[in-house]
Amino acid sequence: MVYLTRRERFNAAHKLWVNEWTEEKNLEVFGKCANKNWHGHNYELFVTVKGIPDPVTGFIMDVKQLGKLIRRVITDRVDHCNLNLDVDFIPKNMQPTTENLVILFWKELQPHLGEVQLHSIRLCETENIYAEYFGE
């Protein structure tokens, strides 16, 4: 089995906030992420697929096509958006955390991959924080 990873980038804003909590509690739990005027990140998205290389091309998937697919299905829909308000596949009652986003991105991307298997999605929110999902 061979694993192939493509990286894409996007910028987006969000706010983590629970309406039923006080402002103090939201700030205590979410810190700067509870900024009432939103805040943004320069995200890095890593999509890893797996499969057996084609005997003729040597590819498990054309990586240029994988990049186009990721952009069409994910990054074009979230880039320079407010993740709380603008993205149709993010439920309005769900916190747009990195952890939730990797699951949602998996659900959006998986049906479009054909013969190649999706192995993992890694989303880096900062240079120190990322979440990774394996479809489990």
N, CA, C and O atoms as a GROMACS GRO file, in nm:
protein
  544
    1MET      N    1   0.085  -0.118   0.000
    1MET     CA    2   0.000   0.000   0.000
    1MET      C    3   0.090   0.124   0.000
    1MET      O    4   0.187   0.131   0.075
    2VAL      N    5   0.056   0.220  -0.086
    2VAL     CA    6   0.130   0.346  -0.094
    2VAL      C    7   0.039   0.458  -0.047
    2VAL      O    8  -0.080   0.460  -0.078
    3TYR      N    9   0.097   0.551   0.027
    3TYR     CA   10   0.024   0.666   0.081
    3TYR      C   11   0.073   0.791   0.010
    3TYR      O   12   0.194   0.815   0.002
    4LEU      N   13  -0.019   0.871  -0.041
    4LEU     CA   14   0.013   0.992  -0.114
    4LEU      C   15  -0.058   1.109  -0.048
    4LEU      O   16  -0.179   1.103  -0.023
    5THR      N   17   0.016   1.215  -0.019
    5THR     CA   18  -0.041   1.330   0.051
    5THR      C   19  -0.031   1.456  -0.034
    5THR      O   20   0.072   1.482  -0.095
    6ARG      N   21  -0.139   1.531  -0.035
    6ARG     CA   22  -0.144   1.661  -0.103
    6ARG      C   23  -0.175   1.767   0.002
    6ARG      O   24  -0.263   1.749   0.086
    7ARG      N   25  -0.102   1.878  -0.004
    7ARG     CA   26  -0.126   1.990   0.088
    7ARG      C   27  -0.194   2.103   0.013
    7ARG      O   28  -0.154   2.138  -0.098
    8GLU      N   29  -0.295   2.160   0.074
    8GLU     CA   30  -0.362   2.281   0.025
    8GLU      C   31  -0.372   2.377   0.142
    8GLU      O   32  -0.366   2.337   0.258
    9ARG      N   33  -0.388   2.504   0.112
    9ARG     CA   34  -0.398   2.606   0.216
    9ARG      C   35  -0.524   2.689   0.197
    9ARG      O   36  -0.574   2.705   0.085
   10PHE      N   37  -0.574   2.741   0.309
   10PHE     CA   38  -0.685   2.836   0.302
   10PHE      C   39  -0.684   2.923   0.427
   10PHE      O   40  -0.623   2.888   0.529
   11ASN      N   41  -0.751   3.035   0.418
   11ASN     CA   42  -0.764   3.128   0.530
   11ASN      C   43  -0.912   3.138   0.564
   11ASN      O   44  -0.997   3.145   0.475
   12ALA      N   45  -0.942   3.138   0.693
   12ALA     CA   46  -1.082   3.148   0.733
   12ALA      C   47  -1.091   3.204   0.874
   12ALA      O   48  -0.997   3.197   0.953
   13ALA      N   49  -1.208   3.260   0.903
   13ALA     CA   50  -1.236   3.315   1.035
   13ALA      C   51  -1.338   3.227   1.105
   13ALA      O   52  -1.417   3.157   1.041
   14HIS      N   53  -1.336   3.231   1.237
   14HIS     CA   54  -1.438   3.163   1.316
   14HIS      C   55  -1.441   3.221   1.456
   14HIS      O   56  -1.356   3.302   1.494
   15LYS      N   57  -1.540   3.177   1.530
   15LYS     CA   58  -1.552   3.213   1.671
   15LYS      C   59  -1.604   3.090   1.743
   15LYS      O   60  -1.697   3.024   1.696
   16LEU      N   61  -1.545   3.058   1.856
   16LEU     CA   62  -1.595   2.950   1.940
   16LEU      C   63  -1.673   3.014   2.054
   16LEU      O   64  -1.620   3.096   2.129
   17TRP      N   65  -1.798   2.975   2.066
   17TRP     CA   66  -1.886   3.042   2.160
   17TRP      C   67  -2.007   2.954   2.189
   17TRP      O   68  -2.064   2.895   2.097
   18VAL      N   69  -2.045   2.944   2.314
   18VAL     CA   70  -2.166   2.873   2.354
   18VAL      C   71  -2.264   2.978   2.405
   18VAL      O   72  -2.239   3.042   2.507
   19ASN      N   73  -2.376   2.994   2.336
   19ASN     CA   74  -2.472   3.100   2.370
   19ASN      C   75  -2.528   3.086   2.511
   19ASN      O   76  -2.561   3.187   2.575
   20GLU      N   77  -2.539   2.964   2.560
   20GLU     CA   78  -2.596   2.943   2.693
   20GLU      C   79  -2.500   2.980   2.806
   20GLU      O   80  -2.541   2.986   2.922
   21TRP      N   81  -2.376   3.005   2.774
   21TRP     CA   82  -2.276   3.040   2.875
   21TRP      C   83  -2.262   3.191   2.885
   21TRP      O   84  -2.300   3.265   2.794
   22THR      N   85  -2.208   3.234   2.997
   22THR     CA   86  -2.176   3.376   3.014
   22THR      C   87  -2.053   3.410   2.929
   22THR      O   88  -1.980   3.322   2.883
   23GLU      N   89  -2.032   3.538   2.911
   23GLU     CA   90  -1.912   3.582   2.839
   23GLU      C   91  -1.787   3.538   2.913
   23GLU      O   92  -1.688   3.497   2.852
   24GLU      N   93  -1.792   3.546   3.045
   24GLU     CA   94  -1.677   3.506   3.126
   24GLU      C   95  -1.643   3.358   3.107
   24GLU      O   96  -1.527   3.320   3.093
   25LYS      N   97  -1.748   3.274   3.106
   25LYS     CA   98  -1.725   3.130   3.088
   25LYS      C   99  -1.671   3.100   2.948
   25LYS      O  100  -1.580   3.018   2.934
   26ASN      N  101  -1.726   3.166   2.845
   26ASN     CA  102  -1.676   3.147   2.709
   26ASN      C  103  -1.530   3.186   2.699
   26ASN      O  104  -1.451   3.116   2.636
   27LEU      N  105  -1.493   3.298   2.759
   27LEU     CA  106  -1.354   3.342   2.756
   27LEU      C  107  -1.264   3.248   2.834
   27LEU      O  108  -1.150   3.224   2.796
   28GLU      N  109  -1.316   3.195   2.944
   28GLU     CA  110  -1.238   3.100   3.024
   28GLU      C  111  -1.210   2.971   2.946
   28GLU      O  112  -1.098   2.919   2.950
   29VAL      N  113  -1.310   2.921   2.876
   29VAL     CA  114  -1.296   2.794   2.803
   29VAL      C  115  -1.226   2.813   2.669
   29VAL      O  116  -1.136   2.736   2.635
   30PHE      N  117  -1.264   2.915   2.593
   30PHE     CA  118  -1.216   2.929   2.456
   30PHE      C  119  -1.106   3.034   2.439
   30PHE      O  120  -1.044   3.040   2.333
   31GLY      N  121  -1.081   3.115   2.540
   31GLY     CA  122  -0.976   3.216   2.531
   31GLY      C  123  -0.996   3.310   2.413
   31GLY      O  124  -1.108   3.357   2.389
   32LYS      N  125  -0.889   3.337   2.340
   32LYS     CA  126  -0.894   3.429   2.225
   32LYS      C  127  -0.991   3.381   2.117
   32LYS      O  128  -1.039   3.462   2.037
   33CYS      N  129  -1.018   3.253   2.114
   33CYS     CA  130  -1.110   3.199   2.013
   33CYS      C  131  -1.254   3.244   2.037
   33CYS      O  132  -1.340   3.226   1.950
   34ALA      N  133  -1.282   3.302   2.153
   34ALA     CA  134  -1.415   3.353   2.183
   34ALA      C  135  -1.427   3.503   2.153
   34ALA      O  136  -1.523   3.566   2.196
   35ASN      N  137  -1.334   3.559   2.082
   35ASN     CA  138  -1.337   3.701   2.048
   35ASN      C  139  -1.470   3.734   1.980
   35ASN      O  140  -1.506   3.673   1.880
   36LYS      N  141  -1.542   3.830   2.035
   36LYS     CA  142  -1.674   3.862   1.981
   36LYS      C  143  -1.668   3.917   1.839
   36LYS      O  144  -1.770   3.917   1.769
   37ASN      N  145  -1.552   3.962   1.796
   37ASN     CA  146  -1.534   4.013   1.659
   37ASN      C  147  -1.467   3.912   1.567
   37ASN      O  148  -1.414   3.948   1.462
   38TRP      N  149  -1.469   3.784   1.608
   38TRP     CA  150  -1.413   3.675   1.530
   38TRP      C  151  -1.261   3.680   1.531
   38TRP      O  152  -1.202   3.774   1.585
   39HIS      N  153  -1.198   3.582   1.473
   39HIS     CA  154  -1.054   3.577   1.453
   39HIS      C  155  -1.027   3.478   1.341
   39HIS      O  156  -1.113   3.397   1.307
   40GLY      N  157  -0.907   3.484   1.284
   40GLY     CA  158  -0.879   3.399   1.169
   40GLY      C  159  -0.754   3.317   1.183
   40GLY      O  160  -0.670   3.339   1.271
   41HIS      N  161  -0.742   3.220   1.093
   41HIS     CA  162  -0.626   3.131   1.087
   41HIS      C  163  -0.584   3.113   0.943
   41HIS      O  164  -0.664   3.123   0.850
   42ASN      N  165  -0.456   3.085   0.925
   42ASN     CA  166  -0.401   3.043   0.797
   42ASN      C  167  -0.386   2.891   0.807
   42ASN      O  168  -0.285   2.840   0.856
   43TYR      N  169  -0.487   2.821   0.759
   43TYR     CA  170  -0.492   2.675   0.774
   43TYR      C  171  -0.407   2.606   0.667
   43TYR      O  172  -0.392   2.656   0.556
   44GLU      N  173  -0.354   2.489   0.704
   44GLU     CA  174  -0.291   2.398   0.609
   44GLU      C  175  -0.367   2.266   0.617
   44GLU      O  176  -0.383   2.209   0.725
   45LEU      N  177  -0.412   2.219   0.503
   45LEU     CA  178  -0.490   2.096   0.494
   45LEU      C  179  -0.407   1.990   0.421
   45LEU      O  180  -0.361   2.013   0.309
   46PHE      N  181  -0.390   1.876   0.484
   46PHE     CA  182  -0.316   1.764   0.425
   46PHE      C  183  -0.415   1.649   0.405
   46PHE      O  184  -0.475   1.600   0.500
   47VAL      N  185  -0.430   1.607   0.281
   47VAL     CA  186  -0.518   1.495   0.248
   47VAL      C  187  -0.430   1.380   0.200
   47VAL      O  188  -0.354   1.394   0.105
   48THR      N  189  -0.442   1.265   0.268
   48THR     CA  190  -0.363   1.147   0.232
   48THR      C  191  -0.456   1.039   0.180
   48THR      O  192  -0.554   1.002   0.245
   49VAL      N  193  -0.424   0.990   0.060
   49VAL     CA  194  -0.497   0.878   0.000
   49VAL      C  195  -0.404   0.759  -0.006
   49VAL      O  196  -0.282   0.773   0.003
   50LYS      N  197  -0.463   0.640  -0.021
   50LYS     CA  198  -0.380   0.520  -0.028
   50LYS      C  199  -0.431   0.428  -0.138
   50LYS      O  200  -0.549   0.427  -0.173
   51GLY      N  201  -0.337   0.350  -0.191
   51GLY     CA  202  -0.372   0.256  -0.296
   51GLY      C  203  -0.248   0.188  -0.351
   51GLY      O  204  -0.138   0.204  -0.300
   52ILE      N  205  -0.269   0.112  -0.455
   52ILE     CA  206  -0.162   0.040  -0.523
   52ILE      C  207  -0.128   0.117  -0.651
   52ILE      O  208  -0.218   0.152  -0.727
   53PRO      N  209   0.000   0.145  -0.676
   53PRO     CA  210   0.036   0.220  -0.796
   53PRO      C  211  -0.006   0.148  -0.923
   53PRO      O  212   0.006   0.026  -0.934
   54ASP      N  213  -0.056   0.224  -1.018
   54ASP     CA  214  -0.089   0.172  -1.150
   54ASP      C  215   0.039   0.122  -1.216
   54ASP      O  216   0.141   0.191  -1.210
   55PRO      N  217   0.037   0.003  -1.278
   55PRO     CA  218   0.160  -0.051  -1.337
   55PRO      C  219   0.213   0.030  -1.455
   55PRO      O  220   0.332   0.021  -1.487
   56VAL      N  221   0.129   0.109  -1.518
   56VAL     CA  222   0.173   0.188  -1.633
   56VAL      C  223   0.219   0.328  -1.590
   56VAL      O  224   0.329   0.370  -1.625
   57THR      N  225   0.134   0.399  -1.514
   57THR     CA  226   0.166   0.538  -1.477
   57THR      C  227   0.252   0.546  -1.351
   57THR      O  228   0.327   0.643  -1.334
   58GLY      N  229   0.243   0.446  -1.264
   58GLY     CA  230   0.312   0.452  -1.136
   58GLY      C  231   0.237   0.532  -1.032
   58GLY      O  232   0.284   0.544  -0.919
   59PHE      N  233   0.121   0.588  -1.069
   59PHE     CA  234   0.040   0.669  -0.978
   59PHE      C  235  -0.060   0.582  -0.904
   59PHE      O  236  -0.110   0.483  -0.958
   60ILE      N  237  -0.092   0.620  -0.779
   60ILE     CA  238  -0.215   0.569  -0.720
   60ILE      C  239  -0.329   0.664  -0.754
   60ILE      O  240  -0.446   0.626  -0.759
   61MET      N  241  -0.291   0.791  -0.779
   61MET     CA  242  -0.384   0.893  -0.825
   61MET      C  243  -0.300   1.008  -0.879
   61MET      O  244  -0.194   1.038  -0.824
   62ASP      N  245  -0.346   1.071  -0.984
   62ASP     CA  246  -0.278   1.189  -1.036
   62ASP      C  247  -0.287   1.298  -0.931
   62ASP      O  248  -0.396   1.346  -0.900
   63VAL      N  249  -0.173   1.338  -0.876
   63VAL     CA  250  -0.173   1.433  -0.764
   63VAL      C  251  -0.227   1.570  -0.806
   63VAL      O  252  -0.281   1.642  -0.722
   64LYS      N  253  -0.214   1.607  -0.934
   64LYS     CA  254  -0.273   1.733  -0.981
   64LYS      C  255  -0.426   1.725  -0.973
   64LYS      O  256  -0.492   1.821  -0.936
   65GLN      N  257  -0.481   1.608  -1.010
   65GLN     CA  258  -0.625   1.589  -1.001
   65GLN      C  259  -0.672   1.588  -0.855
   65GLN      O  260  -0.780   1.638  -0.824
   66LEU      N  261  -0.591   1.531  -0.767
   66LEU     CA  262  -0.624   1.532  -0.624
   66LEU      C  263  -0.630   1.676  -0.574
   66LEU      O  264  -0.721   1.712  -0.500
   67GLY      N  265  -0.534   1.758  -0.613
   67GLY     CA  266  -0.534   1.899  -0.573
   67GLY      C  267  -0.658   1.971  -0.623
   67GLY      O  268  -0.720   2.047  -0.548
   68LYS      N  269  -0.694   1.949  -0.749
   68LYS     CA  270  -0.814   2.012  -0.804
   68LYS      C  271  -0.939   1.969  -0.728
   68LYS      O  272  -1.028   2.049  -0.700
   69LEU      N  273  -0.944   1.842  -0.695
   69LEU     CA  274  -1.059   1.788  -0.622
   69LEU      C  275  -1.069   1.851  -0.483
   69LEU      O  276  -1.178   1.894  -0.442
   70ILE      N  277  -0.958   1.858  -0.410
   70ILE     CA  278  -0.958   1.918  -0.276
   70ILE      C  279  -1.002   2.064  -0.284
   70ILE      O  280  -1.081   2.110  -0.202
   71ARG      N  281  -0.952   2.136  -0.383
   71ARG     CA  282  -0.991   2.277  -0.397
   71ARG      C  283  -1.140   2.290  -0.427
   71ARG      O  284  -1.209   2.374  -0.368
   72ARG      N  285  -1.190   2.208  -0.520
   72ARG     CA  286  -1.332   2.218  -0.558
   72ARG      C  287  -1.425   2.180  -0.443
   72ARG      O  288  -1.524   2.249  -0.417
   73VAL      N  289  -1.392   2.071  -0.373
   73VAL     CA  290  -1.482   2.017  -0.271
   73VAL      C  291  -1.466   2.084  -0.135
   73VAL      O  292  -1.562   2.095  -0.059
   74ILE      N  293  -1.345   2.130  -0.103
   74ILE     CA  294  -1.320   2.185   0.031
   74ILE      C  295  -1.272   2.331   0.026
   74ILE      O  296  -1.347   2.422   0.063
   75THR      N  297  -1.150   2.353  -0.020
   75THR     CA  298  -1.088   2.483   0.005
   75THR      C  299  -1.156   2.600  -0.067
   75THR      O  300  -1.162   2.709  -0.011
   76ASP      N  301  -1.206   2.580  -0.188
   76ASP     CA  302  -1.278   2.689  -0.254
   76ASP      C  303  -1.405   2.727  -0.178
   76ASP      O  304  -1.453   2.839  -0.192
   77ARG      N  305  -1.457   2.637  -0.100
   77ARG     CA  306  -1.581   2.661  -0.026
   77ARG      C  307  -1.558   2.722   0.112
   77ARG      O  308  -1.650   2.776   0.172
   78VAL      N  309  -1.434   2.713   0.163
   78VAL     CA  310  -1.406   2.766   0.297
   78VAL      C  311  -1.307   2.883   0.296
   78VAL      O  312  -1.298   2.956   0.395
   79ASP      N  313  -1.233   2.901   0.188
   79ASP     CA  314  -1.129   3.003   0.184
   79ASP      C  315  -1.189   3.143   0.195
   79ASP      O  316  -1.283   3.178   0.125
   80HIS      N  317  -1.132   3.221   0.285
   80HIS     CA  318  -1.176   3.358   0.312
   80HIS      C  319  -1.323   3.365   0.352
   80HIS      O  320  -1.394   3.459   0.315
   81CYS      N  321  -1.368   3.266   0.425
   81CYS     CA  322  -1.506   3.260   0.473
   81CYS      C  323  -1.509   3.267   0.625
   81CYS      O  324  -1.409   3.247   0.693
   82ASN      N  325  -1.628   3.295   0.676
   82ASN     CA  326  -1.654   3.284   0.818
   82ASN      C  327  -1.712   3.144   0.838
   82ASN      O  328  -1.822   3.114   0.792
   83LEU      N  329  -1.637   3.058   0.906
   83LEU     CA  330  -1.677   2.919   0.921
   83LEU      C  331  -1.806   2.903   1.001
   83LEU      O  332  -1.875   2.802   0.986
   84ASN      N  333  -1.840   3.000   1.085
   84ASN     CA  334  -1.964   2.994   1.162
   84ASN      C  335  -2.086   3.027   1.077
   84ASN      O  336  -2.196   2.979   1.105
   85LEU      N  337  -2.067   3.108   0.972
   85LEU     CA  338  -2.182   3.163   0.901
   85LEU      C  339  -2.192   3.127   0.753
   85LEU      O  340  -2.302   3.116   0.699
   86ASP      N  341  -2.079   3.109   0.686
   86ASP     CA  342  -2.078   3.108   0.540
   86ASP      C  343  -2.073   2.971   0.473
   86ASP      O  344  -2.100   2.962   0.353
   87VAL      N  345  -2.040   2.866   0.545
   87VAL     CA  346  -2.011   2.737   0.481
   87VAL      C  347  -2.132   2.644   0.496
   87VAL      O  348  -2.172   2.610   0.608
   88ASP      N  349  -2.188   2.604   0.383
   88ASP     CA  350  -2.314   2.528   0.385
   88ASP      C  351  -2.304   2.391   0.450
   88ASP      O  352  -2.405   2.341   0.500
   89PHE      N  353  -2.187   2.327   0.452
   89PHE     CA  354  -2.177   2.194   0.510
   89PHE      C  355  -2.135   2.194   0.657
   89PHE      O  356  -2.119   2.087   0.716
   90ILE      N  357  -2.117   2.311   0.716
   90ILE     CA  358  -2.088   2.319   0.860
   90ILE      C  359  -2.219   2.356   0.931
   90ILE      O  360  -2.270   2.466   0.912
   91PRO      N  361  -2.272   2.264   1.012
   91PRO     CA  362  -2.397   2.294   1.083
   91PRO      C  363  -2.384   2.418   1.171
   91PRO      O  364  -2.282   2.438   1.236
   92LYS      N  365  -2.487   2.500   1.172
   92LYS     CA  366  -2.484   2.626   1.248
   92LYS      C  367  -2.470   2.602   1.399
   92LYS      O  368  -2.423   2.690   1.470
   93ASN      N  369  -2.511   2.486   1.447
   93ASN     CA  370  -2.503   2.458   1.590
   93ASN      C  371  -2.374   2.384   1.628
   93ASN      O  372  -2.359   2.340   1.742
   94MET      N  373  -2.280   2.371   1.534
   94MET     CA  374  -2.155   2.300   1.561
   94MET      C  375  -2.040   2.400   1.575
   94MET      O  376  -2.027   2.493   1.495
   95GLN      N  377  -1.957   2.379   1.677
   95GLN     CA  378  -1.838   2.462   1.692
   95GLN      C  379  -1.743   2.430   1.576
   95GLN      O  380  -1.711   2.314   1.553
   96PRO      N  381  -1.696   2.532   1.501
   96PRO     CA  382  -1.605   2.506   1.390
   96PRO      C  383  -1.460   2.490   1.438
   96PRO      O  384  -1.370   2.565   1.399
   97THR      N  385  -1.441   2.391   1.524
   97THR     CA  386  -1.307   2.360   1.575
   97THR      C  387  -1.231   2.281   1.470
   97THR      O  388  -1.289   2.226   1.377
   98THR      N  389  -1.102   2.275   1.487
   98THR     CA  390  -1.019   2.194   1.397
   98THR      C  391  -1.063   2.049   1.402
   98THR      O  392  -1.064   1.980   1.300
   99GLU      N  393  -1.099   2.001   1.521
   99GLU     CA  394  -1.143   1.862   1.538
   99GLU      C  395  -1.270   1.833   1.459
   99GLU      O  396  -1.279   1.730   1.393
  100ASN      N  397  -1.367   1.924   1.465
  100ASN     CA  398  -1.491   1.904   1.390
  100ASN      C  399  -1.469   1.920   1.240
  100ASN      O  400  -1.530   1.850   1.160
  101LEU      N  401  -1.382   2.013   1.202
  101LEU     CA  402  -1.359   2.037   1.060
  101LEU      C  403  -1.300   1.916   0.988
  101LEU      O  404  -1.339   1.887   0.875
  102VAL      N  405  -1.206   1.846   1.052
  102VAL     CA  406  -1.148   1.730   0.982
  102VAL      C  407  -1.252   1.623   0.953
  102VAL      O  408  -1.248   1.558   0.849
  103ILE      N  409  -1.347   1.605   1.044
  103ILE     CA  410  -1.454   1.508   1.023
  103ILE      C  411  -1.545   1.553   0.908
  103ILE      O  412  -1.580   1.474   0.821
  104LEU      N  413  -1.581   1.681   0.909
  104LEU     CA  414  -1.667   1.734   0.802
  104LEU      C  415  -1.597   1.730   0.667
  104LEU      O  416  -1.659   1.696   0.566
  105PHE      N  417  -1.469   1.763   0.664
  105PHE     CA  418  -1.394   1.759   0.538
  105PHE      C  419  -1.389   1.616   0.484
  105PHE      O  420  -1.402   1.594   0.364
  106TRP      N  421  -1.371   1.519   0.573
  106TRP     CA  422  -1.371   1.377   0.532
  106TRP      C  423  -1.504   1.343   0.464
  106TRP      O  424  -1.506   1.285   0.355
  107LYS      N  425  -1.614   1.380   0.529
  107LYS     CA  426  -1.746   1.348   0.475
  107LYS      C  427  -1.770   1.412   0.340
  107LYS      O  428  -1.838   1.354   0.255
  108GLU      N  429  -1.717   1.531   0.318
  108GLU     CA  430  -1.733   1.599   0.190
  108GLU      C  431  -1.647   1.536   0.081
  108GLU      O  432  -1.691   1.524  -0.034
  109LEU      N  433  -1.525   1.498   0.115
  109LEU     CA  434  -1.429   1.451   0.016
  109LEU      C  435  -1.444   1.303  -0.021
  109LEU      O  436  -1.427   1.267  -0.138
  110GLN      N  437  -1.475   1.220   0.075
  110GLN     CA  438  -1.478   1.074   0.057
  110GLN      C  439  -1.558   1.029  -0.066
  110GLN      O  440  -1.508   0.946  -0.141
  111PRO      N  441  -1.678   1.080  -0.089
  111PRO     CA  442  -1.758   1.029  -0.202
  111PRO      C  443  -1.699   1.058  -0.340
  111PRO      O  444  -1.744   1.000  -0.439
  112HIS      N  445  -1.601   1.146  -0.349
  112HIS     CA  446  -1.547   1.189  -0.478
  112HIS      C  447  -1.418   1.119  -0.518
  112HIS      O  448  -1.362   1.150  -0.623
  113LEU      N  449  -1.370   1.026  -0.438
  113LEU     CA  450  -1.237   0.970  -0.461
  113LEU      C  451  -1.232   0.847  -0.552
  113LEU      O  452  -1.124   0.809  -0.596
  114GLY      N  453  -1.342   0.786  -0.581
  114GLY     CA  454  -1.342   0.672  -0.673
  114GLY      C  455  -1.268   0.552  -0.617
  114GLY      O  456  -1.297   0.507  -0.506
  115GLU      N  457  -1.172   0.501  -0.694
  115GLU     CA  458  -1.102   0.378  -0.657
  115GLU      C  459  -0.999   0.397  -0.546
  115GLU      O  460  -0.959   0.300  -0.481
  116VAL      N  461  -0.954   0.519  -0.524
  116VAL     CA  462  -0.853   0.545  -0.422
  116VAL      C  463  -0.921   0.558  -0.287
  116VAL      O  464  -1.032   0.610  -0.277
  117GLN      N  465  -0.855   0.509  -0.183
  117GLN     CA  466  -0.911   0.518  -0.048
  117GLN      C  467  -0.856   0.641   0.023
  117GLN      O  468  -0.738   0.672   0.014
  118LEU      N  469  -0.944   0.710   0.093
  118LEU     CA  470  -0.902   0.820   0.178
  118LEU      C  471  -0.841   0.761   0.305
  118LEU      O  472  -0.906   0.681   0.373
  119HIS      N  473  -0.719   0.797   0.336
  119HIS     CA  474  -0.650   0.744   0.454
  119HIS      C  475  -0.661   0.839   0.572
  119HIS      O  476  -0.695   0.797   0.683
  120SER      N  477  -0.631   0.968   0.550
  120SER     CA  478  -0.637   1.063   0.662
  120SER      C  479  -0.653   1.204   0.610
  120SER      O  480  -0.620   1.236   0.496
  121ILE      N  481  -0.705   1.288   0.700
  121ILE     CA  482  -0.711   1.431   0.678
  121ILE      C  483  -0.649   1.497   0.800
  121ILE      O  484  -0.690   1.471   0.913
  122ARG      N  485  -0.550   1.581   0.775
  122ARG     CA  486  -0.484   1.657   0.881
  122ARG      C  487  -0.508   1.805   0.853
  122ARG      O  488  -0.485   1.852   0.742
  123LEU      N  489  -0.553   1.876   0.955
  123LEU     CA  490  -0.576   2.019   0.942
  123LEU      C  491  -0.493   2.090   1.048
  123LEU      O  492  -0.513   2.070   1.168
  124CYS      N  493  -0.401   2.174   1.002
  124CYS     CA  494  -0.316   2.253   1.092
  124CYS      C  495  -0.380   2.390   1.107
  124CYS      O  496  -0.398   2.464   1.010
  125GLU      N  497  -0.413   2.423   1.231
  125GLU     CA  498  -0.472   2.554   1.261
  125GLU      C  499  -0.363   2.657   1.287
  125GLU      O  500  -0.374   2.773   1.245
  126THR      N  501  -0.258   2.615   1.355
  126THR     CA  502  -0.140   2.698   1.380
  126THR      C  503  -0.019   2.608   1.362
  126THR      O  504  -0.033   2.489   1.333
  127GLU      N  505   0.098   2.663   1.380
  127GLU     CA  506   0.218   2.579   1.369
  127GLU      C  507   0.229   2.480   1.484
  127GLU      O  508   0.307   2.385   1.477
  128ASN      N  509   0.151   2.501   1.590
  128ASN     CA  510   0.157   2.415   1.708
  128ASN      C  511   0.034   2.327   1.727
  128ASN      O  512   0.035   2.240   1.814
  129ILE      N  513  -0.071   2.347   1.649
  129ILE     CA  514  -0.197   2.276   1.670
  129ILE      C  515  -0.247   2.216   1.540
  129ILE      O  516  -0.260   2.286   1.440
  130TYR      N  517  -0.275   2.087   1.544
  130TYR     CA  518  -0.343   2.025   1.429
  130TYR      C  519  -0.430   1.910   1.480
  130TYR      O  520  -0.409   1.857   1.589
  131ALA      N  521  -0.529   1.875   1.398
  131ALA     CA  522  -0.613   1.759   1.424
  131ALA      C  523  -0.601   1.668   1.303
  131ALA      O  524  -0.587   1.714   1.190
  132GLU      N  525  -0.608   1.537   1.328
  132GLU     CA  526  -0.598   1.440   1.221
  132GLU      C  527  -0.711   1.339   1.237
  132GLU      O  528  -0.743   1.298   1.349
  133TYR      N  529  -0.771   1.299   1.126
  133TYR     CA  530  -0.885   1.208   1.127
  133TYR      C  531  -0.861   1.096   1.027
  133TYR      O  532  -0.814   1.119   0.916
  134PHE      N  533  -0.895   0.974   1.068
  134PHE     CA  534  -0.875   0.855   0.986
  134PHE      C  535  -1.007   0.788   0.951
  134PHE      O  536  -1.008   0.671   0.911
  135GLY      N  537  -1.117   0.859   0.964
  135GLY     CA  538  -1.246   0.804   0.927
  135GLY      C  539  -1.306   0.709   1.028
  135GLY      O  540  -1.398   0.634   0.995
  136GLU      N  541  -1.257   0.712   1.148
  136GLU     CA  542  -1.302   0.618   1.252
  136GLU      C  543  -1.418   0.674   1.329
  136GLU      O  544  -1.469   0.609   1.420
   0.00000   0.00000   0.00000
